[in-house]
Amino acid sequence: MAEKELNVVGMHCPSCVMAVELSMKDLNGVDDAKASLDTNSVTVEYDPDKITDADLVGAVKEAGFDVE
């Protein structure tokens, strides 16, 4: 397992946090995802053999947010 933190742009409420976390957890190869309004970020534990950084960024964007 690997861990990566992405800076998320556009989260402003608990529903946004949940949307980001669920979008990440839906990906095959993601073990856990925790988003934070305090840091505007999401920390993801994932299997790098199953998923790429581009997949992680794409999931955040599909949830309606951007990544810096």
PDB file of N, CA, C, O and CB in Angstrom:
ATOM      1  N   MET A   1       0.834  -1.182   0.000  1.00  0.00           N
ATOM      2  CA  MET A   1       0.000   0.000   0.000  1.00  0.00           C
ATOM      3  C   MET A   1       0.877   1.244   0.000  1.00  0.00           C
ATOM      4  O   MET A   1       1.971   1.271   0.564  1.00  0.00           O
ATOM      5  CB  MET A   1      -0.948  -0.001   1.208  1.00  0.00           C
ATOM      6  N   ALA A   2       0.357   2.258  -0.648  1.00  0.00           N
ATOM      7  CA  ALA A   2       1.015   3.562  -0.680  1.00  0.00           C
ATOM      8  C   ALA A   2       0.033   4.595  -0.132  1.00  0.00           C
ATOM      9  O   ALA A   2      -1.172   4.357  -0.058  1.00  0.00           O
ATOM     10  CB  ALA A   2       1.486   3.936  -2.136  1.00  0.00           C
ATOM     11  N   GLU A   3       0.577   5.737   0.244  1.00  0.00           N
ATOM     12  CA  GLU A   3      -0.272   6.821   0.736  1.00  0.00           C
ATOM     13  C   GLU A   3       0.066   8.089  -0.031  1.00  0.00           C
ATOM     14  O   GLU A   3       1.233   8.376  -0.297  1.00  0.00           O
ATOM     15  CB  GLU A   3      -0.090   7.033   2.270  1.00  0.00           C
ATOM     16  N   LYS A   4      -0.969   8.844  -0.382  1.00  0.00           N
ATOM     17  CA  LYS A   4      -0.765  10.092  -1.118  1.00  0.00           C
ATOM     18  C   LYS A   4      -1.738  11.132  -0.596  1.00  0.00           C
ATOM     19  O   LYS A   4      -2.885  10.820  -0.276  1.00  0.00           O
ATOM     20  CB  LYS A   4      -0.950   9.884  -2.650  1.00  0.00           C
ATOM     21  N   GLU A   5      -1.270  12.376  -0.511  1.00  0.00           N
ATOM     22  CA  GLU A   5      -2.140  13.481  -0.116  1.00  0.00           C
ATOM     23  C   GLU A   5      -2.317  14.409  -1.305  1.00  0.00           C
ATOM     24  O   GLU A   5      -1.344  14.836  -1.927  1.00  0.00           O
ATOM     25  CB  GLU A   5      -1.559  14.251   1.109  1.00  0.00           C
ATOM     26  N   LEU A   6      -3.573  14.715  -1.614  1.00  0.00           N
ATOM     27  CA  LEU A   6      -3.895  15.629  -2.706  1.00  0.00           C
ATOM     28  C   LEU A   6      -4.531  16.886  -2.130  1.00  0.00           C
ATOM     29  O   LEU A   6      -5.375  16.800  -1.238  1.00  0.00           O
ATOM     30  CB  LEU A   6      -4.840  14.957  -3.740  1.00  0.00           C
ATOM     31  N   ASN A   7      -4.138  18.045  -2.625  1.00  0.00           N
ATOM     32  CA  ASN A   7      -4.775  19.302  -2.238  1.00  0.00           C
ATOM     33  C   ASN A   7      -6.018  19.478  -3.092  1.00  0.00           C
ATOM     34  O   ASN A   7      -5.938  19.514  -4.320  1.00  0.00           O
ATOM     35  CB  ASN A   7      -3.799  20.519  -2.400  1.00  0.00           C
ATOM     36  N   VAL A   8      -7.169  19.587  -2.433  1.00  0.00           N
ATOM     37  CA  VAL A   8      -8.451  19.664  -3.128  1.00  0.00           C
ATOM     38  C   VAL A   8      -8.961  21.104  -3.099  1.00  0.00           C
ATOM     39  O   VAL A   8      -8.967  21.748  -2.049  1.00  0.00           O
ATOM     40  CB  VAL A   8      -9.488  18.701  -2.487  1.00  0.00           C
ATOM     41  N   VAL A   9      -9.382  21.595  -4.245  1.00  0.00           N
ATOM     42  CA  VAL A   9      -9.918  22.953  -4.367  1.00  0.00           C
ATOM     43  C   VAL A   9     -11.431  22.859  -4.486  1.00  0.00           C
ATOM     44  O   VAL A   9     -11.950  22.097  -5.302  1.00  0.00           O
ATOM     45  CB  VAL A   9      -9.302  23.705  -5.598  1.00  0.00           C
ATOM     46  N   GLY A  10     -12.140  23.638  -3.666  1.00  0.00           N
ATOM     47  CA  GLY A  10     -13.585  23.739  -3.807  1.00  0.00           C
ATOM     48  C   GLY A  10     -14.391  23.083  -2.706  1.00  0.00           C
ATOM     49  O   GLY A  10     -15.616  23.207  -2.699  1.00  0.00           O
ATOM     50  N   MET A  11     -13.748  22.384  -1.767  1.00  0.00           N
ATOM     51  CA  MET A  11     -14.512  21.798  -0.657  1.00  0.00           C
ATOM     52  C   MET A  11     -14.850  22.922   0.324  1.00  0.00           C
ATOM     53  O   MET A  11     -13.981  23.711   0.694  1.00  0.00           O
ATOM     54  CB  MET A  11     -13.702  20.639   0.059  1.00  0.00           C
ATOM     55  N   HIS A  12     -16.137  22.993   0.748  1.00  0.00           N
ATOM     56  CA  HIS A  12     -16.513  24.038   1.699  1.00  0.00           C
ATOM     57  C   HIS A  12     -17.498  23.571   2.762  1.00  0.00           C
ATOM     58  O   HIS A  12     -17.944  24.375   3.580  1.00  0.00           O
ATOM     59  CB  HIS A  12     -17.099  25.196   0.963  1.00  0.00           C
ATOM     60  N   CYS A  13     -17.851  22.266   2.766  1.00  0.00           N
ATOM     61  CA  CYS A  13     -18.812  21.787   3.759  1.00  0.00           C
ATOM     62  C   CYS A  13     -18.620  20.273   3.960  1.00  0.00           C
ATOM     63  O   CYS A  13     -17.912  19.625   3.189  1.00  0.00           O
ATOM     64  CB  CYS A  13     -20.282  22.110   3.313  1.00  0.00           C
ATOM     65  N   PRO A  14     -19.259  19.720   5.003  1.00  0.00           N
ATOM     66  CA  PRO A  14     -19.134  18.277   5.247  1.00  0.00           C
ATOM     67  C   PRO A  14     -19.623  17.409   4.079  1.00  0.00           C
ATOM     68  O   PRO A  14     -19.102  16.315   3.863  1.00  0.00           O
ATOM     69  CB  PRO A  14     -19.906  17.912   6.491  1.00  0.00           C
ATOM     70  N   SER A  15     -20.610  17.888   3.332  1.00  0.00           N
ATOM     71  CA  SER A  15     -21.075  17.120   2.173  1.00  0.00           C
ATOM     72  C   SER A  15     -19.985  17.031   1.102  1.00  0.00           C
ATOM     73  O   SER A  15     -19.854  16.012   0.424  1.00  0.00           O
ATOM     74  CB  SER A  15     -22.349  17.759   1.582  1.00  0.00           C
ATOM     75  N   CYS A  16     -19.212  18.098   0.957  1.00  0.00           N
ATOM     76  CA  CYS A  16     -18.099  18.088   0.002  1.00  0.00           C
ATOM     77  C   CYS A  16     -17.061  17.052   0.438  1.00  0.00           C
ATOM     78  O   CYS A  16     -16.540  16.301  -0.387  1.00  0.00           O
ATOM     79  CB  CYS A  16     -17.450  19.502  -0.112  1.00  0.00           C
ATOM     80  N   VAL A  17     -16.768  17.018   1.726  1.00  0.00           N
ATOM     81  CA  VAL A  17     -15.795  16.062   2.265  1.00  0.00           C
ATOM     82  C   VAL A  17     -16.263  14.640   1.954  1.00  0.00           C
ATOM     83  O   VAL A  17     -15.488  13.799   1.500  1.00  0.00           O
ATOM     84  CB  VAL A  17     -15.610  16.259   3.805  1.00  0.00           C
ATOM     85  N   MET A  18     -17.544  14.394   2.209  1.00  0.00           N
ATOM     86  CA  MET A  18     -18.086  13.061   1.968  1.00  0.00           C
ATOM     87  C   MET A  18     -18.035  12.702   0.484  1.00  0.00           C
ATOM     88  O   MET A  18     -17.716  11.566   0.133  1.00  0.00           O
ATOM     89  CB  MET A  18     -19.524  12.973   2.482  1.00  0.00           C
ATOM     90  N   ALA A  19     -18.344  13.648  -0.378  1.00  0.00           N
ATOM     91  CA  ALA A  19     -18.321  13.387  -1.822  1.00  0.00           C
ATOM     92  C   ALA A  19     -16.921  13.020  -2.290  1.00  0.00           C
ATOM     93  O   ALA A  19     -16.753  12.101  -3.091  1.00  0.00           O
ATOM     94  CB  ALA A  19     -18.827  14.611  -2.598  1.00  0.00           C
ATOM     95  N   VAL A  20     -15.922  13.728  -1.796  1.00  0.00           N
ATOM     96  CA  VAL A  20     -14.531  13.432  -2.180  1.00  0.00           C
ATOM     97  C   VAL A  20     -14.129  12.053  -1.663  1.00  0.00           C
ATOM     98  O   VAL A  20     -13.554  11.251  -2.399  1.00  0.00           O
ATOM     99  CB  VAL A  20     -13.560  14.520  -1.628  1.00  0.00           C
ATOM    100  N   GLU A  21     -14.436  11.782  -0.397  1.00  0.00           N
ATOM    101  CA  GLU A  21     -14.069  10.477   0.173  1.00  0.00           C
ATOM    102  C   GLU A  21     -14.744   9.335  -0.581  1.00  0.00           C
ATOM    103  O   GLU A  21     -14.097   8.337  -0.896  1.00  0.00           O
ATOM    104  CB  GLU A  21     -14.448  10.416   1.661  1.00  0.00           C
ATOM    105  N   LEU A  22     -16.029   9.469  -0.871  1.00  0.00           N
ATOM    106  CA  LEU A  22     -16.739   8.391  -1.563  1.00  0.00           C
ATOM    107  C   LEU A  22     -16.216   8.195  -2.981  1.00  0.00           C
ATOM    108  O   LEU A  22     -16.136   7.066  -3.465  1.00  0.00           O
ATOM    109  CB  LEU A  22     -18.236   8.683  -1.599  1.00  0.00           C
ATOM    110  N   SER A  23     -15.859   9.295  -3.650  1.00  0.00           N
ATOM    111  CA  SER A  23     -15.339   9.158  -5.018  1.00  0.00           C
ATOM    112  C   SER A  23     -14.026   8.377  -5.024  1.00  0.00           C
ATOM    113  O   SER A  23     -13.757   7.607  -5.946  1.00  0.00           O
ATOM    114  CB  SER A  23     -15.131  10.549  -5.661  1.00  0.00           C
ATOM    115  N   MET A  24     -13.218   8.580  -3.994  1.00  0.00           N
ATOM    116  CA  MET A  24     -11.953   7.855  -3.912  1.00  0.00           C
ATOM    117  C   MET A  24     -12.172   6.391  -3.537  1.00  0.00           C
ATOM    118  O   MET A  24     -11.560   5.492  -4.115  1.00  0.00           O
ATOM    119  CB  MET A  24     -11.028   8.521  -2.897  1.00  0.00           C
ATOM    120  N   LYS A  25     -13.061   6.163  -2.553  1.00  0.00           N
ATOM    121  CA  LYS A  25     -13.304   4.804  -2.068  1.00  0.00           C
ATOM    122  C   LYS A  25     -13.972   3.920  -3.116  1.00  0.00           C
ATOM    123  O   LYS A  25     -13.901   2.694  -3.035  1.00  0.00           O
ATOM    124  CB  LYS A  25     -14.162   4.847  -0.823  1.00  0.00           C
ATOM    125  N   ASP A  26     -14.623   4.546  -4.106  1.00  0.00           N
ATOM    126  CA  ASP A  26     -15.250   3.766  -5.178  1.00  0.00           C
ATOM    127  C   ASP A  26     -14.227   3.172  -6.141  1.00  0.00           C
ATOM    128  O   ASP A  26     -14.549   2.260  -6.902  1.00  0.00           O
ATOM    129  CB  ASP A  26     -16.227   4.635  -5.949  1.00  0.00           C
ATOM    130  N   LEU A  27     -12.992   3.684  -6.113  1.00  0.00           N
ATOM    131  CA  LEU A  27     -11.969   3.189  -7.034  1.00  0.00           C
ATOM    132  C   LEU A  27     -11.433   1.844  -6.569  1.00  0.00           C
ATOM    133  O   LEU A  27     -11.124   1.659  -5.392  1.00  0.00           O
ATOM    134  CB  LEU A  27     -10.822   4.199  -7.161  1.00  0.00           C
ATOM    135  N   ASN A  28     -11.325   0.907  -7.507  1.00  0.00           N
ATOM    136  CA  ASN A  28     -10.734  -0.397  -7.207  1.00  0.00           C
ATOM    137  C   ASN A  28      -9.244  -0.189  -6.937  1.00  0.00           C
ATOM    138  O   ASN A  28      -8.509   0.292  -7.799  1.00  0.00           O
ATOM    139  CB  ASN A  28     -10.962  -1.418  -8.388  1.00  0.00           C
ATOM    140  N   GLY A  29      -8.812  -0.552  -5.742  1.00  0.00           N
ATOM    141  CA  GLY A  29      -7.416  -0.372  -5.370  1.00  0.00           C
ATOM    142  C   GLY A  29      -7.220   0.643  -4.263  1.00  0.00           C
ATOM    143  O   GLY A  29      -6.125   0.767  -3.715  1.00  0.00           O
ATOM    144  N   VAL A  30      -8.297   1.385  -3.924  1.00  0.00           N
ATOM    145  CA  VAL A  30      -8.219   2.336  -2.809  1.00  0.00           C
ATOM    146  C   VAL A  30      -8.679   1.628  -1.546  1.00  0.00           C
ATOM    147  O   VAL A  30      -9.777   1.074  -1.496  1.00  0.00           O
ATOM    148  CB  VAL A  30      -9.085   3.616  -3.081  1.00  0.00           C
ATOM    149  N   ASP A  31      -7.829   1.653  -0.527  1.00  0.00           N
ATOM    150  CA  ASP A  31      -8.158   1.025   0.748  1.00  0.00           C
ATOM    151  C   ASP A  31      -8.894   1.990   1.663  1.00  0.00           C
ATOM    152  O   ASP A  31      -9.840   1.597   2.346  1.00  0.00           O
ATOM    153  CB  ASP A  31      -6.895   0.518   1.433  1.00  0.00           C
ATOM    154  N   ASP A  32      -8.464   3.265   1.683  1.00  0.00           N
ATOM    155  CA  ASP A  32      -9.109   4.245   2.559  1.00  0.00           C
ATOM    156  C   ASP A  32      -8.854   5.645   2.028  1.00  0.00           C
ATOM    157  O   ASP A  32      -7.855   5.887   1.350  1.00  0.00           O
ATOM    158  CB  ASP A  32      -8.594   4.114   4.017  1.00  0.00           C
ATOM    159  N   ALA A  33      -9.755   6.562   2.335  1.00  0.00           N
ATOM    160  CA  ALA A  33      -9.602   7.962   1.957  1.00  0.00           C
ATOM    161  C   ALA A  33     -10.198   8.821   3.053  1.00  0.00           C
ATOM    162  O   ALA A  33     -11.318   8.585   3.507  1.00  0.00           O
ATOM    163  CB  ALA A  33     -10.276   8.260   0.585  1.00  0.00           C
ATOM    164  N   LYS A  34      -9.437   9.822   3.474  1.00  0.00           N
ATOM    165  CA  LYS A  34      -9.913  10.751   4.497  1.00  0.00           C
ATOM    166  C   LYS A  34      -9.677  12.176   3.990  1.00  0.00           C
ATOM    167  O   LYS A  34      -8.543  12.581   3.731  1.00  0.00           O
ATOM    168  CB  LYS A  34      -9.187  10.509   5.874  1.00  0.00           C
ATOM    169  N   ALA A  35     -10.775  12.925   3.857  1.00  0.00           N
ATOM    170  CA  ALA A  35     -10.676  14.313   3.413  1.00  0.00           C
ATOM    171  C   ALA A  35     -10.799  15.234   4.620  1.00  0.00           C
ATOM    172  O   ALA A  35     -11.399  14.873   5.633  1.00  0.00           O
ATOM    173  CB  ALA A  35     -11.768  14.640   2.356  1.00  0.00           C
ATOM    174  N   SER A  36     -10.223  16.430   4.499  1.00  0.00           N
ATOM    175  CA  SER A  36     -10.236  17.397   5.593  1.00  0.00           C
ATOM    176  C   SER A  36     -10.535  18.789   5.080  1.00  0.00           C
ATOM    177  O   SER A  36      -9.894  19.272   4.147  1.00  0.00           O
ATOM    178  CB  SER A  36      -8.905  17.389   6.335  1.00  0.00           C
ATOM    179  N   LEU A  37     -11.531  19.439   5.707  1.00  0.00           N
ATOM    180  CA  LEU A  37     -11.811  20.843   5.383  1.00  0.00           C
ATOM    181  C   LEU A  37     -10.720  21.748   5.925  1.00  0.00           C
ATOM    182  O   LEU A  37     -10.407  22.774   5.321  1.00  0.00           O
ATOM    183  CB  LEU A  37     -13.174  21.268   5.947  1.00  0.00           C
ATOM    184  N   ASP A  38     -10.133  21.375   7.067  1.00  0.00           N
ATOM    185  CA  ASP A  38      -9.096  22.204   7.696  1.00  0.00           C
ATOM    186  C   ASP A  38      -7.885  22.372   6.790  1.00  0.00           C
ATOM    187  O   ASP A  38      -7.298  23.453   6.725  1.00  0.00           O
ATOM    188  CB  ASP A  38      -8.662  21.593   9.026  1.00  0.00           C
ATOM    189  N   THR A  39      -7.513  21.309   6.095  1.00  0.00           N
ATOM    190  CA  THR A  39      -6.321  21.360   5.245  1.00  0.00           C
ATOM    191  C   THR A  39      -6.670  21.376   3.755  1.00  0.00           C
ATOM    192  O   THR A  39      -5.781  21.441   2.907  1.00  0.00           O
ATOM    193  CB  THR A  39      -5.417  20.173   5.547  1.00  0.00           C
ATOM    194  N   ASN A  40      -7.971  21.315   3.438  1.00  0.00           N
ATOM    195  CA  ASN A  40      -8.419  21.226   2.036  1.00  0.00           C
ATOM    196  C   ASN A  40      -7.646  20.155   1.286  1.00  0.00           C
ATOM    197  O   ASN A  40      -7.086  20.393   0.217  1.00  0.00           O
ATOM    198  CB  ASN A  40      -8.255  22.580   1.325  1.00  0.00           C
ATOM    199  N   SER A  41      -7.634  18.974   1.878  1.00  0.00           N
ATOM    200  CA  SER A  41      -6.878  17.880   1.258  1.00  0.00           C
ATOM    201  C   SER A  41      -7.589  16.548   1.488  1.00  0.00           C
ATOM    202  O   SER A  41      -8.502  16.436   2.306  1.00  0.00           O
ATOM    203  CB  SER A  41      -5.436  17.823   1.822  1.00  0.00           C
ATOM    204  N   VAL A  42      -7.143  15.556   0.746  1.00  0.00           N
ATOM    205  CA  VAL A  42      -7.597  14.188   0.957  1.00  0.00           C
ATOM    206  C   VAL A  42      -6.358  13.301   0.994  1.00  0.00           C
ATOM    207  O   VAL A  42      -5.472  13.408   0.147  1.00  0.00           O
ATOM    208  CB  VAL A  42      -8.604  13.728  -0.166  1.00  0.00           C
ATOM    209  N   THR A  43      -6.318  12.429   1.989  1.00  0.00           N
ATOM    210  CA  THR A  43      -5.230  11.466   2.112  1.00  0.00           C
ATOM    211  C   THR A  43      -5.775  10.101   1.734  1.00  0.00           C
ATOM    212  O   THR A  43      -6.785   9.647   2.273  1.00  0.00           O
ATOM    213  CB  THR A  43      -4.627  11.456   3.558  1.00  0.00           C
ATOM    214  N   VAL A  44      -5.091   9.452   0.798  1.00  0.00           N
ATOM    215  CA  VAL A  44      -5.580   8.196   0.234  1.00  0.00           C
ATOM    216  C   VAL A  44      -4.557   7.096   0.457  1.00  0.00           C
ATOM    217  O   VAL A  44      -3.364   7.283   0.217  1.00  0.00           O
ATOM    218  CB  VAL A  44      -5.885   8.349  -1.270  1.00  0.00           C
ATOM    219  N   GLU A  45      -5.040   5.938   0.922  1.00  0.00           N
ATOM    220  CA  GLU A  45      -4.221   4.738   0.991  1.00  0.00           C
ATOM    221  C   GLU A  45      -4.648   3.850  -0.175  1.00  0.00           C
ATOM    222  O   GLU A  45      -5.825   3.512  -0.307  1.00  0.00           O
ATOM    223  CB  GLU A  45      -4.376   3.996   2.384  1.00  0.00           C
ATOM    224  N   TYR A  46      -3.691   3.475  -1.015  1.00  0.00           N
ATOM    225  CA  TYR A  46      -4.053   2.753  -2.235  1.00  0.00           C
ATOM    226  C   TYR A  46      -2.950   1.785  -2.650  1.00  0.00           C
ATOM    227  O   TYR A  46      -1.817   1.846  -2.174  1.00  0.00           O
ATOM    228  CB  TYR A  46      -4.343   3.738  -3.371  1.00  0.00           C
ATOM    229  N   ASP A  47      -3.332   0.893  -3.557  1.00  0.00           N
ATOM    230  CA  ASP A  47      -2.396  -0.069  -4.124  1.00  0.00           C
ATOM    231  C   ASP A  47      -1.863   0.501  -5.436  1.00  0.00           C
ATOM    232  O   ASP A  47      -2.611   0.571  -6.411  1.00  0.00           O
ATOM    233  CB  ASP A  47      -3.075  -1.463  -4.347  1.00  0.00           C
ATOM    234  N   PRO A  48      -0.599   0.907  -5.491  1.00  0.00           N
ATOM    235  CA  PRO A  48      -0.066   1.524  -6.704  1.00  0.00           C
ATOM    236  C   PRO A  48       0.023   0.568  -7.888  1.00  0.00           C
ATOM    237  O   PRO A  48       0.240   1.010  -9.016  1.00  0.00           O
ATOM    238  CB  PRO A  48       1.291   2.086  -6.424  1.00  0.00           C
ATOM    239  N   ASP A  49      -0.140  -0.727  -7.655  1.00  0.00           N
ATOM    240  CA  ASP A  49      -0.167  -1.681  -8.764  1.00  0.00           C
ATOM    241  C   ASP A  49      -1.537  -1.699  -9.446  1.00  0.00           C
ATOM    242  O   ASP A  49      -1.661  -2.177 -10.573  1.00  0.00           O
ATOM    243  CB  ASP A  49       0.190  -3.087  -8.264  1.00  0.00           C
ATOM    244  N   LYS A  50      -2.564  -1.181  -8.769  1.00  0.00           N
ATOM    245  CA  LYS A  50      -3.924  -1.205  -9.309  1.00  0.00           C
ATOM    246  C   LYS A  50      -4.423   0.159  -9.766  1.00  0.00           C
ATOM    247  O   LYS A  50      -5.359   0.249 -10.561  1.00  0.00           O
ATOM    248  CB  LYS A  50      -4.863  -1.753  -8.282  1.00  0.00           C
ATOM    249  N   ILE A  51      -3.794   1.227  -9.258  1.00  0.00           N
ATOM    250  CA  ILE A  51      -4.341   2.556  -9.517  1.00  0.00           C
ATOM    251  C   ILE A  51      -3.191   3.561  -9.677  1.00  0.00           C
ATOM    252  O   ILE A  51      -2.143   3.432  -9.044  1.00  0.00           O
ATOM    253  CB  ILE A  51      -5.302   2.991  -8.367  1.00  0.00           C
ATOM    254  N   THR A  52      -3.412   4.557 -10.531  1.00  0.00           N
ATOM    255  CA  THR A  52      -2.381   5.564 -10.791  1.00  0.00           C
ATOM    256  C   THR A  52      -2.750   6.901 -10.136  1.00  0.00           C
ATOM    257  O   THR A  52      -3.877   7.102  -9.683  1.00  0.00           O
ATOM    258  CB  THR A  52      -2.182   5.750 -12.312  1.00  0.00           C
ATOM    259  N   ASP A  53      -1.778   7.795 -10.102  1.00  0.00           N
ATOM    260  CA  ASP A  53      -2.046   9.143  -9.591  1.00  0.00           C
ATOM    261  C   ASP A  53      -3.128   9.819 -10.436  1.00  0.00           C
ATOM    262  O   ASP A  53      -3.978  10.537  -9.908  1.00  0.00           O
ATOM    263  CB  ASP A  53      -0.747   9.997  -9.590  1.00  0.00           C
ATOM    264  N   ALA A  54      -3.090   9.584 -11.741  1.00  0.00           N
ATOM    265  CA  ALA A  54      -4.102  10.183 -12.632  1.00  0.00           C
ATOM    266  C   ALA A  54      -5.500   9.675 -12.286  1.00  0.00           C
ATOM    267  O   ALA A  54      -6.470  10.429 -12.368  1.00  0.00           O
ATOM    268  CB  ALA A  54      -3.779   9.869 -14.112  1.00  0.00           C
ATOM    269  N   ASP A  55      -5.611   8.411 -11.903  1.00  0.00           N
ATOM    270  CA  ASP A  55      -6.918   7.869 -11.497  1.00  0.00           C
ATOM    271  C   ASP A  55      -7.433   8.598 -10.247  1.00  0.00           C
ATOM    272  O   ASP A  55      -8.616   8.921 -10.146  1.00  0.00           O
ATOM    273  CB  ASP A  55      -6.815   6.337 -11.223  1.00  0.00           C
ATOM    274  N   LEU A  56      -6.525   8.850  -9.305  1.00  0.00           N
ATOM    275  CA  LEU A  56      -6.917   9.536  -8.061  1.00  0.00           C
ATOM    276  C   LEU A  56      -7.397  10.957  -8.368  1.00  0.00           C
ATOM    277  O   LEU A  56      -8.438  11.388  -7.874  1.00  0.00           O
ATOM    278  CB  LEU A  56      -5.728   9.576  -7.055  1.00  0.00           C
ATOM    279  N   VAL A  57      -6.642  11.665  -9.174  1.00  0.00           N
ATOM    280  CA  VAL A  57      -7.014  13.039  -9.551  1.00  0.00           C
ATOM    281  C   VAL A  57      -8.333  13.029 -10.323  1.00  0.00           C
ATOM    282  O   VAL A  57      -9.189  13.886 -10.102  1.00  0.00           O
ATOM    283  CB  VAL A  57      -5.893  13.702 -10.407  1.00  0.00           C
ATOM    284  N   GLY A  58      -8.499  12.070 -11.218  1.00  0.00           N
ATOM    285  CA  GLY A  58      -9.728  11.967 -11.995  1.00  0.00           C
ATOM    286  C   GLY A  58     -10.951  11.747 -11.123  1.00  0.00           C
ATOM    287  O   GLY A  58     -12.020  12.290 -11.401  1.00  0.00           O
ATOM    288  N   ALA A  59     -10.801  10.953 -10.069  1.00  0.00           N
ATOM    289  CA  ALA A  59     -11.929  10.700  -9.166  1.00  0.00           C
ATOM    290  C   ALA A  59     -12.346  11.973  -8.444  1.00  0.00           C
ATOM    291  O   ALA A  59     -13.537  12.230  -8.271  1.00  0.00           O
ATOM    292  CB  ALA A  59     -11.568   9.613  -8.146  1.00  0.00           C
ATOM    293  N   VAL A  60     -11.371  12.770  -8.024  1.00  0.00           N
ATOM    294  CA  VAL A  60     -11.695  14.043  -7.363  1.00  0.00           C
ATOM    295  C   VAL A  60     -12.414  14.974  -8.330  1.00  0.00           C
ATOM    296  O   VAL A  60     -13.390  15.629  -7.962  1.00  0.00           O
ATOM    297  CB  VAL A  60     -10.413  14.723  -6.822  1.00  0.00           C
ATOM    298  N   LYS A  61     -11.936  15.032  -9.558  1.00  0.00           N
ATOM    299  CA  LYS A  61     -12.551  15.907 -10.553  1.00  0.00           C
ATOM    300  C   LYS A  61     -13.959  15.443 -10.914  1.00  0.00           C
ATOM    301  O   LYS A  61     -14.847  16.269 -11.125  1.00  0.00           O
ATOM    302  CB  LYS A  61     -11.686  15.968 -11.807  1.00  0.00           C
ATOM    303  N   GLU A  62     -14.172  14.128 -10.987  1.00  0.00           N
ATOM    304  CA  GLU A  62     -15.504  13.606 -11.279  1.00  0.00           C
ATOM    305  C   GLU A  62     -16.487  13.932 -10.160  1.00  0.00           C
ATOM    306  O   GLU A  62     -17.691  14.023 -10.397  1.00  0.00           O
ATOM    307  CB  GLU A  62     -15.445  12.098 -11.497  1.00  0.00           C
ATOM    308  N   ALA A  63     -15.975  14.109  -8.935  1.00  0.00           N
ATOM    309  CA  ALA A  63     -16.837  14.486  -7.809  1.00  0.00           C
ATOM    310  C   ALA A  63     -17.171  15.974  -7.838  1.00  0.00           C
ATOM    311  O   ALA A  63     -17.988  16.442  -7.045  1.00  0.00           O
ATOM    312  CB  ALA A  63     -16.162  14.130  -6.481  1.00  0.00           C
ATOM    313  N   GLY A  64     -16.541  16.724  -8.755  1.00  0.00           N
ATOM    314  CA  GLY A  64     -16.870  18.134  -8.902  1.00  0.00           C
ATOM    315  C   GLY A  64     -15.867  19.094  -8.291  1.00  0.00           C
ATOM    316  O   GLY A  64     -16.171  20.270  -8.097  1.00  0.00           O
ATOM    317  N   PHE A  65     -14.682  18.607  -7.988  1.00  0.00           N
ATOM    318  CA  PHE A  65     -13.662  19.456  -7.361  1.00  0.00           C
ATOM    319  C   PHE A  65     -12.395  19.432  -8.210  1.00  0.00           C
ATOM    320  O   PHE A  65     -12.299  18.683  -9.182  1.00  0.00           O
ATOM    321  CB  PHE A  65     -13.355  18.984  -5.904  1.00  0.00           C
ATOM    322  N   ASP A  66     -11.435  20.256  -7.832  1.00  0.00           N
ATOM    323  CA  ASP A  66     -10.184  20.316  -8.578  1.00  0.00           C
ATOM    324  C   ASP A  66      -9.034  19.957  -7.646  1.00  0.00           C
ATOM    325  O   ASP A  66      -9.183  19.972  -6.424  1.00  0.00           O
ATOM    326  CB  ASP A  66      -9.971  21.724  -9.205  1.00  0.00           C
ATOM    327  N   VAL A  67      -7.895  19.638  -8.233  1.00  0.00           N
ATOM    328  CA  VAL A  67      -6.699  19.270  -7.466  1.00  0.00           C
ATOM    329  C   VAL A  67      -5.573  20.219  -7.854  1.00  0.00           C
ATOM    330  O   VAL A  67      -5.331  20.462  -9.036  1.00  0.00           O
ATOM    331  CB  VAL A  67      -6.286  17.774  -7.723  1.00  0.00           C
ATOM    332  N   GLU A  68      -4.883  20.756  -6.838  1.00  0.00           N
ATOM    333  CA  GLU A  68      -3.720  21.621  -7.113  1.00  0.00           C
ATOM    334  C   GLU A  68      -2.472  20.798  -7.187  1.00  0.00           C
ATOM    335  O   GLU A  68      -1.389  21.339  -7.409  1.00  0.00           O
ATOM    336  CB  GLU A  68      -3.565  22.706  -6.043  1.00  0.00           C
TER     337      GLU A  68
END
